[in-house]
Amino acid sequence: MTIGEALKSLRLHAGMTQTEMAAGIVTESFYSKVERGVHAIDANVLIQILEKHHFDVTNFFEQISNQQSTEPHFNLAGDITYAQNNKDLATLDKIKQKIEVGEGTPRYGSNLGLN
């Protein structure tokens, strides 16, 4: 998975537009080209974008280095962090229920099917 593919997957999972994801840190045009693999992105700028949206930077890089598929799979910690940042109590309740029945085993790459 490329950085651009991972950014796009993360952005879509968060329900954000490219303009929102670029967050005034880079232009929407530049960001779009990063997602498509036309432009490379500086590591510092990438980290700024991830931190601006409260995405777990370490998890992002783990996704890139460990993921074999281009399908979006987000781990339990990432799902919880995203729901907490958005004060999404309904999603947090779903996560809790899945954990209680053993579906959300905390392991890398778990997909809780929250969408």
C-alpha distance (Angstrom), angle and dihedral (degrees) to the residues before:
residue distance angle dihedral
M1 . . .
T2 3.79 . .
I3 3.78 125.3 .
G4 3.80 89.2 -109.6
E5 3.80 92.7 51.5
A6 3.80 90.7 47.4
L7 3.82 91.9 49.4
K8 3.79 91.6 49.3
S9 3.78 92.1 48.0
L10 3.80 91.3 48.4
R11 3.81 91.8 46.5
L12 3.79 93.6 49.9
H13 3.80 91.2 45.8
A14 3.82 87.9 54.1
G15 3.81 92.2 47.1
M16 3.79 93.1 -121.9
T17 3.80 132.7 145.1
Q18 3.79 122.0 -127.0
T19 3.81 88.9 -108.0
E20 3.80 91.3 54.7
M21 3.79 91.7 46.2
A22 3.82 92.6 49.7
A23 3.84 86.0 54.9
G24 3.79 94.1 -168.5
I25 3.80 88.9 -66.4
V26 3.81 91.6 104.2
T27 3.79 130.6 3.8
E28 3.78 119.4 -89.3
S29 3.81 88.2 -118.4
F30 3.79 92.7 55.0
Y31 3.81 92.0 44.3
S32 3.82 90.9 50.7
K33 3.80 90.0 52.9
V34 3.81 90.8 50.3
E35 3.82 90.1 54.0
R36 3.81 90.0 49.9
G37 3.79 93.1 47.2
V38 3.81 94.4 -115.1
H39 3.83 94.1 116.9
A40 3.78 131.4 32.8
I41 3.79 118.3 -132.8
D42 3.78 126.7 -135.5
A43 3.81 111.8 -113.7
N44 3.81 92.4 -126.3
V45 3.80 91.6 52.1
L46 3.81 91.1 47.2
I47 3.80 90.7 51.9
Q48 3.83 90.5 48.3
I49 3.81 90.5 54.2
L50 3.80 93.2 47.1
E51 3.80 93.3 46.9
K52 3.81 92.5 45.9
H53 3.81 88.3 62.7
H54 3.82 95.0 38.9
F55 3.80 92.6 -113.7
D56 3.79 116.4 157.2
V57 3.82 104.4 -104.9
T58 3.80 94.6 -162.6
N59 3.80 91.5 49.9
F60 3.80 90.5 49.4
F61 3.80 92.3 56.1
E62 3.81 91.2 44.3
Q63 3.81 88.7 54.3
I64 3.80 90.4 54.1
S65 3.79 96.3 45.3
N66 3.80 97.9 41.7
Q67 3.80 106.1 31.4
Q68 3.77 116.8 103.5
S69 3.82 96.0 -179.1
T70 3.82 133.3 58.8
E71 3.81 90.7 -138.2
P72 3.81 113.2 109.9
H73 3.80 110.8 -103.6
F74 3.75 118.8 167.7
N75 3.74 124.9 -172.3
L76 3.75 126.8 -123.5
A77 3.81 95.4 -100.0
G78 3.79 90.8 51.3
D79 3.81 92.5 50.0
I80 3.80 91.3 49.0
T81 3.81 93.5 46.5
Y82 3.78 91.9 49.4
A83 3.82 92.6 48.9
Q84 3.80 91.6 46.6
N85 3.81 93.1 49.3
N86 3.80 89.5 51.9
K87 3.81 94.0 41.8
D88 3.80 87.2 -124.8
L89 3.79 101.5 165.3
A90 3.79 93.6 172.6
T91 3.81 91.6 59.2
L92 3.80 91.4 44.7
D93 3.81 88.6 53.0
K94 3.83 90.4 50.7
I95 3.80 90.3 50.7
K96 3.79 90.6 49.1
Q97 3.81 91.7 50.4
K98 3.80 92.5 48.9
I99 3.81 90.9 49.5
E100 3.79 91.1 49.5
V101 3.81 91.7 53.9
G102 3.80 92.1 43.0
E103 3.80 98.6 -109.6
G104 3.80 95.7 115.2
T105 3.76 99.8 56.2
P106 3.79 104.2 173.5
R107 3.77 102.1 -114.7
Y108 3.76 133.3 127.8
G109 3.78 114.0 -79.5
S110 3.79 97.7 13.7
N111 3.77 112.0 159.1
L112 3.77 113.1 -152.6
G113 3.79 94.3 -172.6
L114 3.78 92.5 -127.7
N115 3.79 95.4 154.6
